[in-house]
Amino acid sequence: MIGLIKKIFAGSPKTDFASLIAEGALILDVRTRNEYAGGHIKNSVNIPLNDLPNQLKN
């Protein structure tokens, strides 16, 4: 898990999101639906930040 976090935030200019997803990572995009529609990481999940509390399971 720590390795995954380091991989994401290591400051490298390119993050291999496809590899992260293949390893089981979930890429959560919290931008608005219109922003997401304008371009996003393949296989990412869009839940706008304002909707996030309603989407979380208790």
C-alpha positions as a printed NumPy array, in Angstrom:
array([[  0.   ,   0.   ,   0.   ],
       [  2.778,   2.431,   0.904],
       [  4.488,   1.615,  -2.37 ],
       [  1.322,   2.52 ,  -4.258],
       [  1.017,   5.844,  -2.439],
       [  4.682,   6.642,  -3.098],
       [  4.173,   5.741,  -6.757],
       [  1.263,   8.185,  -7.058],
       [  2.829,  11.086,  -5.152],
       [  6.511,  10.603,  -5.927],
       [  6.592,  13.774,  -7.975],
       [  7.42 ,  12.027, -11.216],
       [  6.052,  13.892, -14.232],
       [  4.21 ,  10.838, -15.574],
       [  2.092,   8.473, -13.532],
       [  1.141,   5.179, -15.17 ],
       [ -2.545,   5.2  , -14.241],
       [ -3.286,   2.133, -16.391],
       [ -0.747,   0.173, -14.362],
       [ -2.189,   1.457, -11.079],
       [ -5.691,   0.428, -12.142],
       [ -4.408,  -2.988, -13.258],
       [ -2.926,  -3.393,  -9.763],
       [ -6.349,  -2.716,  -8.221],
       [ -6.315,   1.043,  -7.691],
       [ -9.527,   3.007,  -8.047],
       [ -9.064,   6.437,  -9.595],
       [-11.803,   8.677,  -8.225],
       [-12.371,  11.885, -10.175],
       [-14.319,  14.392,  -8.066],
       [-14.683,  17.087, -10.707],
       [-18.073,  18.066, -12.098],
       [-19.681,  15.854, -14.74 ],
       [-18.964,  18.478, -17.42 ],
       [-15.291,  18.649, -16.459],
       [-15.09 ,  14.84 , -16.471],
       [-16.774,  14.713, -19.888],
       [-14.089,  17.083, -21.188],
       [-11.4  ,  14.5  , -20.511],
       [-10.547,  11.963, -17.857],
       [ -8.357,   8.991, -17.009],
       [ -9.637,   5.831, -18.7  ],
       [-11.585,   3.622, -16.248],
       [-11.703,   6.34 , -13.61 ],
       [-14.908,   6.799, -11.629],
       [-16.609,  10.188, -11.565],
       [-18.421,  11.197,  -8.398],
       [-18.597,  14.984,  -8.159],
       [-17.308,  16.259,  -4.834],
       [-20.711,  17.658,  -3.838],
       [-22.31 ,  14.226,  -4.421],
       [-19.638,  12.246,  -2.598],
       [-21.3  ,  12.208,   0.87 ],
       [-24.479,  10.749,  -0.676],
       [-22.486,   8.011,  -2.46 ],
       [-20.559,   6.775,   0.555],
       [-21.847,   3.677,   2.301],
       [-22.418,   3.948,   6.027]])
